[in-house]
Amino acid sequence: MSGTTPTDLDGELLDDFYAECDELCGQIRVLLTGLADAPAGADAGVEALYRAFHSFKGICGIVGLAVAERLAHAAEDLLRHLNSTRSAPLPAAIELLSHVLHRLEQIVAAHRLGQALPVIDDLLAPLATYRTTGPAPGRAGDSHAALAAPLAEGGAWRAHFTPTPELDARGVNIGSIRQRLSALGVIEKAEPRVHPGGGISFEFILRIPAAPPAEAELEALLADGLRLAPEPTPAAAPAPAAVPVVPAAAALSIAPSHIIRVDMSRLDDLMRITGELVIHRSRLEERIARLAGAHGEIGEVGLALSRSLRDLRAAVTRVRMVPVAEIFTRMPYAVRELAQDQGKQVRLALHGQETEIDKYLVERLKEPLLHLVRNAVSHGLETPAERAAAGKPEQATLTLRATGTGHSLVLEIEDDGRGVDPARIFARAKALGIPLPAEPGEAGLLSLLCRPGFSTREEADLASGRGVGMAAVHATLRELGGVLTLHSEVGRFTRFTLRLPLTLSIIDTFIVAVGAQTCAIPRALIEEIVQFEENEVRPVKQTEVIPYRDGVLPIYRLDRFLGAPAEVRARVPALVVASERGLAGLVVDRVIAHREVVVRPMGDPLLRVPGIAGATELGDGRPVLILDPSALTCGAARPHERSHAPDSAQP
């Protein structure tokens, strides 16, 4: 990868890493304690411990802490072995994993303090030995030599027996098993194990003073439901001499003292309360404006309160913001796996991982971004042979780029592959019986690619061909108030651009009026506000356009969508908004104010209307619709039946 590498991440992200390590170490410690208290029948505990070490390994790989990553991987391999063989973790394994946990804590603490990292070779060897020669469950097909070899040196067995009605019908029960084990050696320990579901099993420690049993006798025990495993000699604690000295306080405190991990629901509550304060502030401002002398002392108090609430809103929003690296760092694994599966060589370049976005948006964007990355590798990038024939490097480049622009986030997914061929896309749509878009440009291509059920593949594979990926991306972006655009050149590149607000709870808007209707439009989607003369409007292919900079700007009259009576005026304001078709002008009657509003989403499917993103209130108790300019200017919303313009000018 190029661009921002894990080791280049800023201090704030490293603080999050240390806090995550501290939390995972706490989870591992609790799980090890639970296994030590009841090691038998603890399959769920082994699985949870495996996931915890796997997560620890993953976050260490993100920041480039290779030593901790290797050690956590070795512990993960041991737990995978125990999980796959259904072996109960013995005290020796639990003790070994405890040493691993302590060493991981030392490594992370040393990394945080900038000290020399402790060595891990003295732990890697015991982990590998236990995994290859440690206990495995006895089954009828197991090798007699593998189970009997440890007993030749005076070892012991750990035996597990779980009664069943089938065994009891054959006369095999706890009494008969105890007698048969007593005939083989000395039972040093016997105790029942009660499982969470109400079942029961019995565990024995059996020492064999004489020669191991014959193969036939051993297989008879295995056939009667007994699980046998050699009881290893407890491993000696790793020698601490090879470990550089790490201060005890540092080993016990991985996370920075100023980091607190807070449940997301509490932050949601805080944002909700802040939103209510914003609404109350709007009501207060309206009441103050009605009072005589509003610019006196009461007005000053109102202005001070407004400033404090803006600061509070900004502070709460910052608490919810996390680096977009939370999404980006998941992509290398998906790209590597898919590239290997399809025989392609792909270099993944990540840029702007430090760009921050609301945690809620991070969770919602994981799947859409993964769809776009998988589509780029599957559809966009060529095989090494195809790239060589086209004069390109055999290794393709896939770039993920994040940038923050004021109140919005821009994500770009770009590949240097074959590009999107319009002729091929339109031919495929015609073959599927899908109507072709009126606009043959990139906007029309994107509308086809995002149509549910459309795919360029004849047959589906693990990565693509189902016609749901791009449709899901488009739907999610619309729900989040974002815009998806496409730019491509055949044989050179394909770039998908996602533009969406940094947060959704409280947003900056422009309040506009159309007739008697008041609406809010998100500030993040507005490029600028212009005015034009009505006589400058020209109809072009059923769309009205006005001169704009060095070209023309298509305009869409909001009164036609809302069915409001049109006002006749010489100069008309228009909000220049970013949409999937590029820039467009949304014509309104008046721009009233720039206000912060609390977004109330339309959760009921029966209330969802294309072009309406949600609702809010401005302090007078009346609901105000929050518009979706992208839907209004891209055809997702249809003009109201009561139109006052000629047909030739209909958008």
LUMVO-200035 format. One line per 2 residues: number of its first residue (from 1); their letters; for each residue x, y, z of C-alpha. Coordinates in Angstrom, 2 decimals, always signed. Example, Ala and Ser with C-alpha at 12.3 -4.5 7.8 and 13.67 -1.06 7.14 Angstrom:
2
1	AS	+12.30,-4.50,+7.80  +13.67,-1.06,+7.14
end
This chain:
651
1	MS	+0.00,+0.00,+0.00  +1.02,+3.57,-0.51
3	GT	-0.22,+6.84,+0.85  -0.92,+6.88,+4.57
5	TP	+0.52,+3.75,+6.11  -0.49,+2.35,+9.51
7	TD	+2.68,+3.59,+11.18  +2.00,+7.11,+9.89
9	LD	-1.33,+7.39,+11.68  -1.67,+10.36,+13.99
11	GE	-1.52,+10.29,+17.77  -5.29,+10.29,+18.20
13	LL	-5.67,+7.08,+16.22  -2.81,+5.48,+18.15
15	DD	-4.56,+6.42,+21.38  -7.62,+4.59,+20.09
17	FY	-5.39,+1.59,+19.33  -3.98,+1.54,+22.86
19	AE	-7.48,+1.82,+24.32  -8.68,-1.05,+22.13
21	CD	-5.70,-3.17,+23.25  -6.48,-2.42,+26.88
23	EL	-10.10,-3.50,+26.41  -9.15,-6.72,+24.59
25	CG	-6.56,-7.61,+27.23  -9.24,-7.21,+29.88
27	QI	-11.57,-9.51,+27.93  -8.83,-12.14,+27.49
29	RV	-8.00,-12.02,+31.21  -11.65,-12.61,+32.16
31	LL	-11.97,-15.48,+29.66  -8.79,-17.17,+30.89
33	TG	-10.04,-16.93,+34.46  -13.33,-18.54,+33.43
35	LA	-11.53,-21.39,+31.67  -9.27,-21.96,+34.65
37	DA	-12.33,-22.34,+36.90  -14.11,-24.78,+34.54
39	PA	-11.83,-25.94,+31.71  -13.95,-28.94,+30.75
41	GA	-16.80,-28.43,+28.32  -15.88,-24.77,+27.79
43	DA	-16.24,-24.69,+24.01  -17.88,-21.25,+24.07
45	GV	-15.04,-19.88,+26.17  -12.41,-21.20,+23.76
47	EA	-14.29,-19.69,+20.81  -14.59,-16.31,+22.55
49	LY	-10.90,-16.41,+23.48  -10.01,-17.23,+19.87
51	RA	-12.01,-14.21,+18.61  -10.35,-11.92,+21.18
53	FH	-6.82,-12.95,+20.13  -7.86,-12.65,+16.47
55	SF	-9.09,-9.08,+17.06  -5.89,-8.27,+18.93
57	KG	-3.84,-9.56,+16.01  -5.88,-7.50,+13.53
59	IC	-5.48,-4.14,+15.27  -1.75,-4.77,+15.80
61	GI	-1.43,-5.39,+12.07  -3.18,-2.08,+11.35
63	VG	-0.59,-0.04,+13.27  +2.33,-2.20,+12.12
65	LA	+3.17,-3.75,+15.53  +4.47,-6.97,+13.95
67	VA	+5.90,-8.55,+17.13  +2.56,-8.48,+18.93
69	ER	+0.81,-9.57,+15.74  +3.02,-12.70,+15.48
71	LA	+2.54,-13.65,+19.12  -1.23,-13.16,+19.00
73	HA	-1.32,-15.21,+15.79  +0.53,-18.09,+17.49
75	AE	-1.94,-18.02,+20.39  -4.77,-17.91,+17.88
77	DL	-3.38,-21.04,+16.17  -3.31,-22.90,+19.48
79	LR	-6.91,-21.94,+20.23  -7.97,-22.87,+16.70
81	HL	-6.43,-26.31,+17.30  -8.31,-26.69,+20.57
83	NS	-11.53,-25.50,+18.96  -11.29,-27.74,+15.88
85	TR	-10.35,-30.86,+17.88  -12.93,-30.11,+20.60
87	SA	-10.18,-30.45,+23.20  -10.68,-28.97,+26.63
89	PL	-8.01,-26.37,+27.49  -5.81,-27.95,+30.16
91	PA	-4.16,-25.98,+32.97  -0.86,-26.05,+31.09
93	AI	-2.49,-24.38,+28.05  -4.25,-21.79,+30.20
95	EL	-1.00,-20.97,+31.99  +0.82,-20.64,+28.66
97	LS	-1.85,-18.31,+27.28  -1.62,-16.25,+30.47
99	HV	+2.10,-15.76,+29.81  +1.21,-14.73,+26.24
101	LH	-1.27,-12.15,+27.53  +1.29,-10.69,+29.92
103	RL	+3.87,-10.45,+27.16  +1.38,-8.76,+24.81
105	EQ	+0.67,-6.17,+27.48  +4.39,-5.56,+27.86
107	IV	+4.85,-5.18,+24.09  +2.04,-2.65,+23.69
109	AA	+3.18,-0.69,+26.76  +6.76,-0.58,+25.44
111	HR	+5.48,+0.56,+22.03  +3.52,+3.36,+23.63
113	LG	+6.55,+4.50,+25.67  +8.90,+4.24,+22.70
115	QA	+11.06,+1.56,+24.40  +12.66,-1.62,+23.04
117	LP	+10.05,-4.30,+22.44  +10.19,-7.55,+24.46
119	VI	+11.20,-10.71,+22.59  +8.70,-13.48,+21.91
121	DD	+10.79,-16.48,+20.77  +10.63,-18.07,+24.24
123	LL	+6.82,-18.18,+23.90  +6.51,-19.06,+20.22
125	AP	+8.29,-22.38,+20.73  +6.04,-23.66,+23.58
127	LA	+2.94,-22.55,+21.65  +4.04,-24.49,+18.57
129	TY	+4.98,-27.56,+20.63  +1.67,-27.63,+22.49
131	RT	-0.23,-27.24,+19.24  +1.51,-30.15,+17.51
133	TG	+1.97,-32.61,+20.39  -0.57,-31.43,+22.91
135	PA	-3.85,-33.12,+23.84  -6.28,-34.24,+21.18
137	PG	-9.59,-36.04,+21.72  -9.68,-39.80,+21.50
139	RA	-11.76,-41.30,+18.73  -12.11,-44.81,+17.40
141	GD	-9.85,-44.06,+14.44  -7.01,-42.49,+16.52
143	SH	-3.55,-44.01,+16.43  -2.83,-46.28,+19.37
145	AA	+0.81,-45.19,+19.26  -0.10,-41.50,+19.42
147	LA	-2.11,-42.00,+22.61  +0.14,-44.58,+24.25
149	AP	+3.54,-42.99,+23.52  +3.41,-40.41,+26.34
151	LA	+2.61,-43.21,+28.84  +5.83,-45.05,+28.09
153	EG	+7.66,-42.51,+30.25  +5.26,-42.86,+33.19
155	GA	+2.78,-40.24,+32.04  -0.94,-39.88,+32.73
157	WR	-4.23,-39.67,+30.90  -7.05,-37.17,+31.18
159	AH	-10.27,-39.05,+30.42  -13.71,-37.55,+29.71
161	FT	-16.94,-39.53,+29.75  -20.40,-38.20,+28.91
163	PT	-23.28,-40.60,+29.67  -25.95,-41.06,+26.99
165	PE	-29.12,-43.17,+26.82  -27.59,-45.20,+23.97
167	LD	-24.50,-46.10,+26.03  -26.60,-46.87,+29.10
169	AR	-28.68,-49.31,+27.05  -25.44,-51.18,+26.30
171	GV	-24.53,-51.27,+29.99  -21.92,-48.52,+29.65
173	NI	-22.30,-46.05,+32.52  -20.15,-44.15,+34.98
175	GS	-19.82,-47.21,+37.22  -18.55,-49.53,+34.50
177	IR	-16.18,-46.87,+33.14  -14.69,-46.29,+36.59
179	QR	-14.10,-50.04,+37.02  -12.38,-50.36,+33.65
181	LS	-10.15,-47.34,+34.30  -9.24,-48.67,+37.77
183	AL	-8.10,-51.91,+36.14  -5.70,-49.94,+33.92
185	GV	-4.07,-47.76,+36.57  -4.59,-45.42,+39.52
187	IE	-7.37,-42.81,+39.35  -5.75,-39.73,+40.86
189	KA	-8.72,-37.44,+40.35  -12.39,-37.85,+39.48
191	EP	-15.00,-35.11,+39.38  -18.27,-34.36,+37.58
193	RV	-18.69,-31.41,+35.22  -22.11,-29.75,+34.92
195	HP	-22.63,-28.00,+31.57  -24.65,-24.78,+31.14
197	GG	-27.40,-26.62,+29.24  -27.97,-29.04,+32.14
199	GI	-25.87,-31.93,+30.82  -23.19,-33.66,+32.88
201	SF	-19.86,-35.33,+32.14  -17.11,-36.87,+34.23
203	EF	-13.38,-36.19,+34.16  -10.65,-38.52,+35.40
205	IL	-6.89,-38.18,+35.81  -5.49,-41.70,+35.36
207	RI	-1.85,-42.61,+35.96  -0.59,-45.82,+34.35
209	PA	+2.11,-47.48,+36.50  +2.59,-50.44,+34.15
211	AP	+2.80,-50.77,+30.36  +0.19,-49.00,+28.23
213	PA	-2.96,-51.00,+27.35  -3.18,-53.06,+24.20
215	EA	-4.57,-51.48,+21.07  -7.78,-53.55,+21.18
217	EL	-8.47,-52.55,+24.78  -7.83,-48.91,+23.99
219	EA	-10.17,-48.91,+20.99  -12.87,-50.58,+23.08
221	LL	-12.72,-47.68,+25.53  -12.92,-45.16,+22.70
223	AD	-15.87,-46.99,+21.15  -17.71,-46.78,+24.48
225	GL	-17.68,-42.96,+24.45  -14.51,-42.30,+26.43
227	RL	-12.35,-39.36,+25.28  -8.68,-39.79,+26.11
229	AP	-5.87,-37.28,+25.95  -2.32,-37.38,+27.31
231	EP	-1.95,-35.21,+30.40  +1.20,-33.16,+29.69
233	TP	+3.67,-32.14,+32.30  +2.95,-28.51,+33.17
235	AA	+5.21,-26.26,+31.15  +7.71,-24.20,+33.05
237	AP	+7.14,-20.48,+33.07  +9.08,-18.70,+30.32
239	AP	+12.39,-17.33,+31.47  +12.04,-13.60,+32.03
241	AA	+15.73,-12.93,+31.48  +15.26,-12.62,+27.72
243	VP	+12.64,-9.92,+28.11  +13.79,-6.31,+28.31
245	VV	+12.71,-4.62,+31.51  +9.40,-2.81,+31.15
247	PA	+8.17,-0.65,+34.02  +5.47,-2.44,+35.99
249	AA	+3.18,+0.56,+35.86  +3.43,+0.66,+32.07
251	AL	+2.63,-3.02,+31.76  -0.50,-2.54,+33.83
253	SI	-1.65,+0.59,+31.97  -1.76,+0.15,+28.23
255	AP	-4.36,+2.76,+27.40  -3.54,+6.47,+27.81
257	SH	-4.98,+7.94,+30.99  -7.02,+10.50,+29.03
259	II	-8.89,+7.89,+26.94  -12.36,+6.71,+28.01
261	RV	-14.37,+4.25,+25.93  -18.05,+5.16,+25.89
263	DM	-20.98,+3.08,+24.67  -22.44,+4.52,+21.44
265	SR	-25.96,+4.61,+22.88  -24.81,+7.16,+25.49
267	LD	-23.44,+9.39,+22.76  -26.74,+9.03,+20.91
269	DL	-28.55,+10.23,+24.04  -26.17,+13.17,+24.34
271	MR	-26.77,+14.12,+20.72  -30.53,+13.81,+21.19
273	IT	-30.45,+16.16,+24.19  -28.28,+18.60,+22.26
275	GE	-30.79,+18.49,+19.42  -33.60,+19.34,+21.80
277	LV	-31.59,+22.30,+23.09  -31.13,+23.51,+19.50
279	IH	-34.90,+23.40,+19.00  -35.51,+25.27,+22.27
281	RS	-32.92,+27.86,+21.23  -34.82,+28.43,+18.00
283	RL	-38.04,+28.96,+19.95  -36.28,+31.35,+22.32
285	EE	-34.82,+33.36,+19.44  -38.27,+33.68,+17.90
287	RI	-39.77,+34.92,+21.19  -36.94,+37.38,+21.75
289	AR	-37.36,+38.74,+18.23  -40.98,+39.57,+19.01
291	LA	-40.09,+41.59,+22.12  -39.53,+45.28,+21.94
293	GA	-35.88,+46.17,+22.35  -34.74,+42.72,+21.34
295	HG	-31.29,+44.13,+20.75  -30.91,+45.08,+24.39
297	EI	-29.84,+42.93,+27.30  -32.22,+40.06,+26.48
299	GE	-30.93,+39.96,+22.95  -27.36,+39.80,+24.19
301	VG	-28.23,+36.89,+26.50  -29.89,+35.10,+23.59
303	LA	-26.82,+35.58,+21.39  -24.53,+34.28,+24.14
305	LS	-26.75,+31.25,+24.62  -26.71,+30.60,+20.88
307	RS	-22.91,+30.71,+20.80  -22.67,+28.30,+23.74
309	LR	-25.09,+25.88,+22.10  -23.12,+25.98,+18.86
311	DL	-19.97,+25.17,+20.80  -21.78,+22.34,+22.61
313	RA	-23.08,+20.95,+19.34  -19.59,+21.09,+17.82
315	AV	-18.08,+19.35,+20.88  -20.66,+16.56,+20.88
317	TR	-20.19,+16.08,+17.15  -16.40,+15.79,+17.61
319	VR	-16.92,+13.08,+20.21  -18.84,+11.02,+17.66
321	MV	-16.25,+11.51,+14.93  -13.84,+8.67,+14.15
323	PV	-11.17,+8.32,+11.45  -12.32,+6.85,+8.16
325	AE	-9.41,+4.41,+8.64  -11.96,+2.24,+10.48
327	IF	-13.38,+1.42,+7.04  -10.21,+1.60,+4.95
329	TR	-8.18,-0.82,+7.05  -10.72,-3.58,+6.40
331	MP	-10.19,-3.40,+2.66  -6.65,-4.87,+2.19
333	YA	-7.84,-8.30,+3.32  -10.82,-8.27,+0.94
335	VR	-8.69,-7.05,-1.97  -5.95,-9.61,-1.36
337	EL	-8.41,-12.50,-1.10  -10.37,-11.49,-4.21
339	AQ	-7.24,-10.79,-6.26  -5.79,-14.20,-5.42
341	DQ	-9.09,-15.87,-6.28  -9.20,-14.20,-9.72
343	GK	-5.49,-14.40,-10.51  -4.95,-10.64,-10.50
345	QV	-2.18,-8.48,-9.09  -3.53,-5.48,-7.19
347	RL	-1.78,-2.75,-5.22  -4.10,-0.95,-2.81
349	AL	-3.32,+2.73,-2.16  -5.01,+4.41,+0.81
351	HG	-5.10,+8.19,+1.20  -6.72,+10.39,+3.82
353	QE	-7.26,+7.76,+6.49  -7.14,+10.48,+9.15
355	TE	-10.28,+12.16,+7.72  -13.01,+12.03,+10.36
357	ID	-16.66,+11.09,+9.97  -19.58,+10.33,+12.26
359	KY	-19.44,+6.84,+13.77  -22.96,+6.11,+12.55
361	LV	-21.94,+6.85,+8.97  -18.87,+4.63,+9.35
363	ER	-21.08,+1.67,+10.23  -23.48,+2.38,+7.35
365	LK	-20.69,+2.84,+4.77  -18.82,-0.41,+5.43
367	EP	-20.97,-2.52,+3.12  -21.32,+0.03,+0.26
369	LL	-17.57,+0.64,+0.19  -16.89,-3.09,+0.21
371	HL	-19.28,-3.51,-2.75  -17.46,-0.83,-4.72
373	VR	-14.03,-2.30,-3.95  -15.11,-5.81,-4.91
375	NA	-16.69,-4.51,-8.11  -13.48,-2.66,-8.98
377	VS	-11.38,-5.81,-8.60  -13.93,-8.09,-10.25
379	HG	-15.19,-5.88,-13.11  -12.72,-3.06,-13.53
381	LE	-9.24,-4.56,-13.23  -7.71,-6.80,-15.88
383	TP	-5.57,-9.90,-15.45  -1.76,-9.46,-15.68
385	AE	-1.79,-10.88,-19.23  -4.51,-8.48,-20.36
387	RA	-2.72,-5.52,-18.81  +0.58,-6.48,-20.44
389	AA	-1.15,-6.75,-23.82  -2.59,-3.25,-23.29
391	GK	+0.82,-1.82,-22.39  +0.00,-1.41,-18.71
393	PE	+1.98,-2.62,-15.67  +0.95,-6.14,-14.72
395	QA	+0.14,-4.95,-11.21  -3.05,-2.89,-11.14
397	TL	-3.63,-0.02,-8.72  -6.80,+0.47,-6.70
399	TL	-6.98,+3.78,-4.84  -9.22,+4.70,-1.91
401	RA	-9.17,+8.39,-1.09  -11.01,+10.34,+1.61
403	TG	-11.13,+14.13,+1.89  -13.12,+16.44,+4.10
405	TG	-14.53,+19.54,+2.43  -16.21,+21.79,+4.96
407	HS	-19.44,+20.11,+5.98  -19.14,+17.04,+3.75
409	LV	-16.99,+13.98,+3.18  -15.81,+12.86,-0.26
411	LE	-14.79,+9.23,-0.79  -13.24,+8.13,-4.08
413	IE	-12.73,+4.56,-5.30  -10.57,+4.62,-8.42
415	DD	-8.94,+1.83,-10.43  -6.65,+1.97,-13.45
417	GR	-8.46,-0.84,-15.23  -10.53,-1.24,-18.36
419	GV	-13.06,+1.49,-17.59  -16.81,+1.39,-18.17
421	DP	-17.69,+0.79,-21.83  -20.98,+2.59,-22.60
423	AR	-21.67,+0.48,-25.71  -21.32,-2.74,-23.71
425	IF	-23.50,-1.45,-20.86  -26.27,-0.25,-23.19
427	AR	-26.16,-3.53,-25.14  -26.44,-5.51,-21.94
429	AK	-29.38,-3.37,-20.77  -31.12,-3.89,-24.11
431	AL	-30.60,-7.65,-23.87  -32.15,-7.63,-20.38
433	GI	-35.12,-5.59,-21.58  -34.21,-2.58,-19.43
435	PL	-35.22,+0.82,-20.85  -32.23,+2.93,-21.85
437	PA	-31.78,+6.27,-20.06  -32.60,+9.47,-21.87
439	EP	-29.09,+10.77,-21.17  -26.36,+8.59,-22.72
441	GE	-23.56,+10.16,-20.63  -22.01,+9.07,-17.36
443	AG	-25.18,+9.88,-15.41  -27.14,+7.50,-17.66
445	LL	-24.48,+4.81,-17.26  -24.63,+5.16,-13.48
447	SL	-28.43,+4.90,-13.47  -28.15,+1.59,-15.34
449	LC	-25.37,+0.23,-13.14  -27.40,+1.06,-10.02
451	RP	-30.63,-0.44,-11.34  -31.73,-3.45,-9.23
453	GF	-31.12,-6.69,-11.10  -28.71,-5.23,-13.66
455	ST	-25.33,-6.95,-14.00  -22.77,-7.22,-16.78
457	RE	-22.06,-10.83,-15.83  -23.95,-13.73,-17.39
459	EA	-23.27,-15.96,-14.36  -22.77,-15.02,-10.73
461	DL	-19.60,-15.84,-8.83  -18.49,-15.19,-5.27
463	AS	-17.78,-11.53,-5.98  -20.35,-10.27,-8.48
465	GR	-23.00,-11.03,-11.04  -26.14,-10.76,-8.93
467	GV	-27.17,-7.21,-9.81  -27.64,-6.12,-6.19
469	GM	-24.30,-4.57,-5.21  -24.51,-1.20,-6.94
471	AA	-28.24,-0.96,-6.26  -27.52,-1.39,-2.54
473	VH	-24.78,+1.25,-2.71  -27.09,+3.73,-4.40
475	AT	-29.94,+3.08,-1.95  -27.69,+3.50,+1.09
477	LR	-26.23,+6.76,-0.24  -29.72,+8.13,-0.84
479	EL	-30.78,+7.22,+2.72  -27.73,+9.02,+4.09
481	GG	-28.38,+12.13,+2.02  -25.32,+11.49,-0.13
483	VL	-24.54,+11.63,-3.83  -22.88,+8.96,-5.98
485	TL	-21.16,+9.96,-9.23  -19.20,+8.10,-11.90
487	HS	-16.31,+9.20,-14.09  -14.63,+6.74,-16.44
489	EV	-12.53,+6.49,-19.58  -12.50,+3.24,-21.54
491	GR	-9.16,+1.48,-21.18  -7.83,+3.94,-18.59
493	FT	-9.74,+4.20,-15.31  -13.02,+4.17,-13.41
495	RF	-13.74,+6.47,-10.48  -16.77,+6.33,-8.19
497	TL	-17.20,+9.36,-5.94  -19.34,+9.35,-2.81
499	RL	-20.21,+12.70,-1.30  -22.17,+12.84,+1.95
501	PL	-22.51,+14.95,+5.10  -20.06,+14.42,+7.96
503	TL	-22.91,+13.86,+10.41  -26.68,+13.37,+10.19
505	SI	-28.11,+14.34,+13.59  -27.73,+18.13,+13.52
507	ID	-26.92,+19.76,+10.19  -26.50,+23.23,+8.72
509	TF	-29.23,+24.14,+6.25  -30.53,+27.00,+4.17
511	IV	-34.16,+27.80,+4.90  -36.01,+28.63,+1.67
513	AV	-39.56,+29.59,+0.79  -41.65,+28.50,-2.16
515	GA	-45.01,+30.20,-2.09  -46.40,+29.59,+1.40
517	QT	-44.22,+26.49,+1.91  -41.01,+26.68,+3.97
519	CA	-38.31,+24.03,+3.38  -34.75,+23.28,+4.49
521	IP	-31.91,+22.22,+2.17  -28.66,+20.75,+3.58
523	RA	-25.78,+23.21,+3.36  -23.29,+20.43,+2.53
525	LI	-24.89,+19.88,-0.89  -25.04,+23.54,-1.91
527	EE	-22.13,+24.93,-3.92  -23.35,+28.52,-4.12
529	IV	-26.46,+30.69,-4.44  -26.96,+32.65,-7.66
531	QF	-29.59,+34.93,-9.14  -30.65,+35.00,-12.76
533	EE	-33.02,+36.94,-14.97  -36.15,+35.09,-16.04
535	NE	-35.53,+36.07,-19.65  -32.18,+34.19,-19.54
537	VR	-33.95,+30.81,-19.29  -33.76,+28.62,-22.40
539	PV	-35.46,+25.23,-22.97  -33.05,+22.50,-24.13
541	KQ	-34.32,+18.93,-24.62  -37.20,+19.30,-22.16
543	TE	-34.92,+20.89,-19.56  -34.55,+24.56,-18.71
545	VI	-31.01,+25.96,-18.61  -29.43,+29.28,-17.73
547	PY	-25.96,+30.70,-18.47  -23.52,+29.67,-15.75
549	RD	-19.81,+30.50,-15.72  -18.44,+29.23,-19.05
551	GV	-21.37,+26.95,-19.79  -24.98,+26.36,-18.88
553	LP	-26.72,+25.19,-15.71  -29.88,+23.04,-15.80
555	IY	-32.51,+24.40,-13.43  -35.41,+22.71,-11.68
557	RL	-38.23,+24.77,-10.22  -39.12,+23.70,-6.70
559	DR	-42.68,+25.08,-6.99  -43.46,+22.41,-9.62
561	FL	-42.41,+19.60,-7.31  -44.42,+20.98,-4.40
563	GA	-47.43,+22.04,-6.44  -47.11,+25.61,-5.16
565	PA	-48.23,+28.64,-7.19  -45.34,+30.24,-9.03
567	EV	-44.33,+33.80,-8.24  -43.62,+36.08,-11.17
569	RA	-40.45,+38.06,-10.52  -37.68,+39.55,-12.62
571	RV	-34.70,+38.15,-10.69  -34.96,+34.63,-9.34
573	PA	-32.65,+32.94,-6.77  -31.31,+29.45,-7.43
575	LV	-29.30,+27.13,-5.20  -26.50,+25.43,-7.14
577	VA	-26.44,+21.87,-5.79  -24.23,+18.84,-6.45
579	SE	-26.12,+15.89,-7.90  -25.40,+12.61,-9.65
581	RG	-25.72,+14.43,-12.98  -23.32,+17.18,-11.97
583	LA	-24.28,+20.67,-10.89  -27.91,+21.77,-11.12
585	GL	-29.88,+24.82,-10.02  -32.83,+24.48,-7.65
587	VV	-35.07,+27.51,-8.15  -36.85,+28.91,-5.07
589	DR	-38.80,+32.09,-4.31  -36.72,+33.31,-1.35
591	VI	-33.70,+32.28,+0.72  -34.71,+33.11,+4.28
593	AH	-31.83,+32.15,+6.58  -28.91,+29.86,+7.37
595	RE	-29.90,+27.69,+10.34  -28.84,+24.62,+12.30
597	VV	-31.64,+22.06,+12.42  -32.25,+18.71,+14.06
599	VR	-32.98,+15.99,+11.50  -36.05,+13.84,+12.13
601	PM	-35.84,+10.97,+9.63  -38.90,+9.54,+7.90
603	GD	-38.77,+6.08,+9.45  -42.17,+4.86,+8.28
605	PL	-41.91,+3.43,+4.71  -45.41,+4.76,+3.99
607	LR	-44.20,+8.31,+4.65  -41.10,+8.15,+2.49
609	VP	-41.37,+10.36,-0.57  -38.61,+10.77,-3.17
611	GI	-37.07,+14.19,-2.71  -37.88,+14.43,+1.01
613	AG	-34.95,+13.51,+3.31  -36.64,+14.20,+6.65
615	AT	-38.30,+16.91,+8.69  -37.44,+19.44,+11.38
617	EL	-38.93,+22.39,+13.23  -37.63,+25.94,+13.50
619	GD	-39.06,+26.99,+16.84  -42.66,+27.85,+15.99
621	GR	-43.85,+24.24,+16.35  -44.63,+23.77,+12.65
623	PV	-42.88,+20.95,+10.80  -40.49,+21.89,+8.01
625	LI	-39.50,+19.43,+5.29  -35.81,+18.76,+4.64
627	LD	-35.35,+18.30,+0.90  -33.04,+15.92,-0.95
629	PS	-31.69,+18.05,-3.83  -30.07,+15.06,-5.52
631	AL	-33.40,+13.26,-5.87  -35.14,+16.42,-7.03
633	TC	-32.62,+17.10,-9.80  -31.97,+13.50,-10.92
635	GA	-35.50,+12.38,-11.70  -36.10,+10.32,-8.56
637	AR	-38.80,+12.81,-7.56  -41.51,+13.69,-10.07
639	PH	-42.94,+17.19,-10.51  -46.39,+17.80,-9.07
641	ER	-49.28,+17.37,-11.48  -50.14,+21.05,-11.19
643	SH	-47.43,+22.49,-13.39  -47.44,+26.06,-14.59
645	AP	-44.75,+25.76,-17.24  -45.04,+24.66,-20.85
647	DS	-44.34,+21.02,-21.67  -41.19,+21.92,-23.56
649	AQ	-39.69,+23.24,-20.36  -40.53,+20.30,-18.14
651	P	-37.45,+18.81,-16.38
end
